[in-house]
């Protein structure tokens, strides 16, 4: 018990920030999910609805590098407060438009783009704030707690957002979002002192400051190669997300309930992995943990979903595919925090966002294209007596199953290729 009290005492400010941001993020995710439901009911177009996410995500790829340079210059607490306030104003605008019956899709595209822009600045500031609030000996557990909040958000936001939207309407979902924002804002403003940390030279231009993050990655190839490893994994993972509905909804044993159950099992599995990441001691080799957990994910779920013809097998695949991801994230986060100097973390994290996440929209587009234009037509052309039919069955969804098998091999090959990268393993030898 004394160690627990000591842990709480040393991380009091972080724990307040973590819990209130968890609630605020849950509220924001519920609003995002409710807006997806509203937009689909309004337009009935999957593409129109998907553009909401595109507008929110595009700033990460386009301006993250510059946002990190600004984040390192500015006061972290003030940056977080201002960005969160701006995002709340955008959400309030949606509330007013919805209540007056004047809400249109172009409003949401514009407001999502502005909110995404603010998040691009806010995220690196928040990442550095966590470092400033956390003693190095607690990096592992803090990273596990952040993974836990991500898992809880993935589990609860769709269910709570749907329930509140169905029972009371979009306006009440947004009101809940604004209430959680107010709680997080007041907690950060009044109860969480964040050290400023070292600042870059004020005489340094914005362009030169931006280049510093890129230069750091160029000079520290182990960090850069690890980021590129995650970018390659994100390509496969986003193809997976794009193709999963085409597989789960069309198989003879599939349907909406099956898709929901598989995703729920993934969320529960991530929750278990997050708890494990919070409780496990720091490993001797973080690089080995990162490589092994990603290999586990890539070598299980894709193959089981492709070849399995039973819901219970799919659930096992979902559990195996996602249980190690929070552990991987916790060790990756701890490795970055311990290796990257705090005075440049914002710029490096922002550069990481651009390099690591640009493959996600590419993967979504590629996954959808391959299902619709390549694998489904191929499966239909080969016929019921082919080896393809013996492996994946016939009818709609057989092509998507073939794509999942191909993604399984792609994911495993990616893991084995980067596992041989000596520059990544050299990170274990750095002090």
Residue, then its C-alpha position, 0 to 999 in steps of 0.5 A: x500500500x505504501x508503494x501505491x500511495x507513493x505512486x499516487x503522490x508522485x503522479x498526482x498532477x498527471x493522474x488528475x490530467x489523465x482522468x479529466x482528459x479521459x472524460x473529455x476525450x470520451x465526450x468528444x468521441x461520442x460527439x464524433x460518433x453521433x455526427x457520423x450517425x446524423x450525417x449518414x441519416x441525413x445523406x445516406x452516403x458512406x463517402x460523405x460520412x467518411x469525409x468527416x474523418x478526412x477533414x479531422x485527420x488531414x492537418x496531422x499530415x499537412x501541418x504537424x511539423x510546423x505545429x511541433x515547432x510552435x508547441x516547443x516555443x509556447x507555454x504547454x499549459x496555455x497551449x492546451x487550454x487555448x486549443x481545447x477552448x477553440x475546439x469547444x467553441x467549434x462544438x458549441x457552434x455545431x450545437x447552435x446550428x443543430x438546435x436551430x435546424x441549420x446544420x449542414x454537412x459543409x459546416x461539419x467539414x469546416x469545423x472538423x478541419x479547424x478542430x483537427x488543426x487545433x488538435x495538431x498543436x495541442x497533441x505535441x504540447x500534451x505529450x511534452x506535458x506528460x513528460x514534464x509531469x512524470x518521473x522517468x521511473x514511471x514512464x512505463x506505467x504512465x504509458x500504460x494508463x494512457x493506453x488504458x484511456x484509449x481502450x476505454x474510449x474505444x469501448x465506451x464511445x460508440x455505445x454511449x454515443x449511440x444510446x444518448x443520440x437515440x434517446x435524447x438526440x444530437x444536442x444532448x450528446x454535444x451538451x455532455x461533450x461540453x460538460x466534460x470539456x468544462x471539467x477538464x478545462x477547470x482542472x487543468x487551469x486550477x489544479x495542474x501546474x505544468x513546468x515550462x521546461x527548457x525552451x528553444x532559442x527565441x532567435x531561432x526562426x520558425x522554419x529553422x525550429x521546424x527543421x530541428x525536429x527533422x534534423x534530429x530524426x535524420x541524426x538518430x536513425x534508430x528513432x526514424x526507422x522505428x517511426x517508419x516501422x510503425x508507418x508501414x504497420x499503419x498501412x496494413x492496419x488501415x487497410x484492415x479497417x477499410x476491408x473489415x466491414x466488407x468481410x464481416x457483413x457479407x460472410x454467411x455467418x456474418x452480419x452487423x451483430x458479428x461485426x459489432x461483437x468482433x470489434x467489442x472483443x478487440x476493445x476488451x482485449x486492448x483493455x486487458x493489454x492496457x491493464x497489463x502494460x500499467x502493471x508490468x515492470x519495465x522490460x529488459x528490452x523495449x525493442x524486443x517487446x515492440x517487435x514481438x507484439x507487432x508480430x503477434x498482431x500481424x501473424x494472427x488476426x488477419x490469417x484467422x479472419x481470412x481462413x476461419x469460418x466460425x464466429x468463435x475463431x474470429x473472436x479468438x483472432x481479434x483477441x490475439x490481434x489486439x491484446x499486445x498493442x497497448x503493451x507495444x504502445x506503452x513501450x514505444x512511448x516510454x522509449x521515445x520519452x527516455x531517448x528524445x530530449x524534452x526541449x525538442x520533443x514537441x518538434x520531434x513528435x510533430x514530425x513523427x505524426x507526419x511520417x507515422x500517420x500519412x500511410x493511414x489515409x493511403x491504407x483506407x483508400x487502398x483497402x477499399x479499392x482492392x476489395x471492390x476492384x481487385x479481390x472481389x472481381x477475382x473471386x467471382x471470376x475464378x468460380x466455385x471449383x477453384x482453390x480460391x473457393x476452397x480456401x475462402x468460400x464463394x459469394x460476396x466476401x470471398x474476395x475480402x477474405x483473400x485480401x486479409x490473407x494477403x495483408x497477413x503476409x504483408x504484415x508479417x513480412x514488414x515485422x521481419x524486415x524491420x526486425x533486422x534493422x540494426x539501428x532500431x536495436x541500437x536504441x537499447x544500447x543508448x543511455 
